[in-house]
Amino acid sequence: TSKVLDLRAKARSAGYTAVVVPQAVILREPRFGNAKLLNRTRTLTVDTTSRMRVLAHLIENGPTCLSELAELVQHNDPFGAVLYLVTTGAITIDMGKCITPYTMADMAALAAARN
């Protein structure tokens, strides 16, 4: 439709690419549930020391499960704090699989270089 074409043109002029995705794809599990879980962490803050502990661990040890990273974080919600780092783009997880304590995380830059 013309609205979609207008949206794509506006995105392109702003330096972005607009991709039209059917609603059923967006609501597909586990991606939708994972997105809702990550959204709940948006108001958290992670102190610099905890962030650096997580990043240093990933640099030194490579991909690590969320439960191990949560042990490194000084926070009243350690899993939430680690998942918050996913929302900032500092670390990455596979959003196509259900998030569990054993979900593997990696530094975003290192994961991109490995692929």
C-alpha positions in Angstrom: 0.0 0.0 0.0 1.0 3.6 -0.3 1.5 3.9 3.5 4.1 1.1 3.5 5.9 2.7 0.5 5.9 6.1 2.4 7.3 4.5 5.5 10.0 2.8 3.5 10.9 6.1 1.8 11.1 7.9 5.1 13.2 5.2 6.6 15.6 5.2 3.7 15.9 9.0 3.8 16.8 8.7 7.5 19.4 6.1 6.8 17.4 3.1 7.9 15.7 0.1 6.2 12.1 -0.6 6.9 11.1 -4.3 6.8 7.5 -5.2 6.8 6.8 -8.3 8.9 3.4 -10.0 9.4 2.0 -9.7 12.9 2.0 -13.5 13.2 5.7 -13.6 12.8 6.2 -10.9 15.5 4.0 -12.8 17.9 5.7 -16.2 17.3 7.2 -17.9 20.3 9.8 -18.0 21.8 10.9 -14.7 20.3 7.8 -12.8 21.5 8.1 -14.1 25.0 11.8 -13.4 25.1 11.1 -9.8 23.9 8.6 -9.4 26.7 11.1 -10.7 29.3 13.8 -8.4 28.0 11.4 -5.4 28.0 10.9 -5.9 31.8 14.6 -5.1 32.3 14.5 -1.7 30.7 14.2 0.2 33.9 17.1 -1.6 35.6 20.6 0.0 36.0 23.8 -2.0 36.0 26.8 -0.5 37.7 30.0 -0.2 35.8 31.9 -2.7 37.8 29.3 -5.4 37.2 29.2 -4.6 33.5 33.0 -4.8 33.3 33.0 -8.1 35.2 30.6 -9.7 32.7 32.4 -8.3 29.7 35.9 -9.3 31.0 34.6 -12.8 31.7 33.2 -13.2 28.2 36.5 -11.9 26.7 38.5 -14.4 28.8 36.2 -17.4 28.6 34.1 -17.0 25.5 30.4 -17.7 25.4 29.0 -18.3 28.9 25.6 -19.3 30.3 23.4 -16.6 31.9 23.5 -18.3 35.3 27.3 -18.1 35.4 27.2 -14.4 34.4 24.5 -13.6 36.9 26.9 -14.8 39.7 29.3 -12.1 38.7 26.8 -9.3 39.1 26.2 -7.4 42.3 22.5 -6.6 41.9 19.2 -7.4 43.6 18.1 -9.0 40.3 21.3 -10.5 38.9 19.6 -12.3 36.0 17.7 -9.1 35.1 20.9 -7.1 35.2 22.5 -9.6 32.7 19.5 -9.5 30.5 19.6 -5.7 30.6 23.1 -5.9 29.1 21.4 -7.8 26.2 19.0 -4.9 25.7 21.9 -2.4 25.5 23.7 -4.5 22.9 26.7 -5.1 25.1 26.1 -8.9 25.0 24.0 -11.1 22.8 21.9 -14.2 23.1 20.0 -16.4 20.6 16.5 -14.8 20.6 15.2 -17.7 18.6 15.4 -20.0 21.6 13.6 -19.8 25.0 15.7 -17.8 27.5 16.7 -20.1 30.4 19.5 -20.0 33.0 21.5 -22.1 30.6 21.1 -19.7 27.6 24.5 -18.9 26.2 25.6 -15.3 26.0 28.5 -13.7 24.3 29.9 -10.2 23.7 28.0 -8.8 20.7 31.2 -7.8 18.8 32.9 -11.1 19.4 29.8 -13.1 18.4 29.6 -11.1 15.1 33.3 -11.7 14.4 32.9 -15.5 15.0 30.0 -15.6 12.4 
